Amino acid sequence: MISRVTSKYRTTIPEEVRSFLKLSVDDPIQWSIRGNKVTIHPAEKPLLKYKGILHAKRGSTKEDIRKARLWRARQISNITETLCLPPLRKK
C-alpha cells in the first residue's frame, strides 16, 4: 500500500489499514519509532475504560429536558441572589 504526503505533511491512511485498526474519524493514533521502523496503532481512549460502569435506566427525553431547565433556572436564581441582581422576569 502506498499513500502520499501532502505539502502540509498529511497523508491518508488506506482503508484496509483503517479497517484493520478499527479507526473512525477523530480517533487518536499513536506513532512509535523503534530502530529503523515506524509503527502506528490506535491510541488509548481514556474514557472507554469506563464504558459499562454506569447502568442508567432509559428515561423520558422530555422529562430530562424539563429537569435540566429547572436545575438551570435554580442555578441562575442562586447566582442573581448572590450578586444582588433583580430577579429575571418570567415570559
N, C-alpha and C positions, 0 to 999 in steps of 0.2 A: 504494500500500500504506500502510496506517495501523496503528500499534500505539500502545498507551497506556503512560504512565509511571506506575508504582505509587507509593505513598506513600514507599517506600524508594528511589525513583528508579531502579527496574529496569524493563526492557522486554523484550519477546520479539522476537527477530529473526525476521521472517517466513520461512517455509520456502523460498520462492523465492530469497530473499537467501542463506540458509544454503547452499542447493544451489549457487548461483552461485559463492559464495566457498569452497565445499568445506569448510565448518566442521563440526566434531564437538564433542561435549561436552568441556569443559575446554580447548578451543583458545583461545590468546590472540588478542585482536583489538586493533588499534591505531586510535585515533581521531585525526583531524587537523582543525585549523581553518585554512581558507585563505579570507581575505576574509570573506564572509558565508556560507560553505558549510562544512558538517561532513562529513567523509568517514570511512568505516570500511573497513578491509581487514585480512586475516589478518596477525598479527604474525609476524615471523620466528621459526621454531622452531630454536634453535641446534643441537640435536642432530641434526636432519635433514640438516645439511650433511655429516655423517659417514656417512650411510646408504650402504651398499655398500662401505665401506672394508675391513671385516673379512670374510674369507671363511672361516668356520668350517665344519668338516665336521659332519655330523649325528652325534650321539653317542647313547650309551645313557643314558637318564634315570636308571636305577637305578645305573649306574656313576658318573655325575656326582654323584649324591647320596652315594654311598659315598665318593668322593674328597673331597667337601666336608666330610663328617663326620670323615674322617681329618685333614684340614687343620685343622678347628676343634679337634679333640682335641689336636693338636700345639700349637696356639696356647695353649690352656688349660694344657697341661702346661708350656709355657715361662713363662707368667705365674705359675703356682704355684711353679715353681723360683725365679723372680726374687723373689717375695715370701716365700719360705721357708715356704710353706704345705704341709701334709701332702698327699700325692697323693690324687686322687679315687679312691673305691672303684669298682670295676667291678661292674656288676649281673650 
